[in-house]
Amino acid sequence: MSAPPSVLTRLRGTIDVLYREMIKFGVVGAVAFVIDLGGFNLLRRTVLQGTGDWVLSHAVVATIISAAVATVVAWIGNRMWTFRHRRNRPVHHEALLFALTNGVALLLQAFCVGVTNQLVAGETGWVAENLAKMIGIALGTLFRFYAYRKFVFSHEPLEDTSPLAD
């Protein structure tokens, strides 16, 4: 019978898992960021030019569409790679929690873009919209990482001794 792992060994293991999750979350997030910001700008420069209504301005609609597409990419990346070792729930339950978490993050983005769109118009409006979009993405990212670990992929990591664990 072997001795239980020491506190220091458990702490190192916990930090190692957190570090790997943060790196993978960042890579998945970077891909989703490019899709989100690129899609937003593509929509704003093509089919959603102009202002629209205040509540659903064209900038807010573009934010919702681009963030929804990026969310699908993030779901696949985070489920299949970042947090694959934390699966202990049915897929539909994780997907619902993931969608709710991303819905809150989307509201943060839409709020930032909507307020900025109403305050800044004209030739420099696109710069302000993109800055607001990036601030909304940053706030949403902080919220998502916390919520994914706490609620969506909340189970303790499974032991994975395969050589492809990383």
Beta strands, then each sheet from edge to edge (+ up, - down):
end
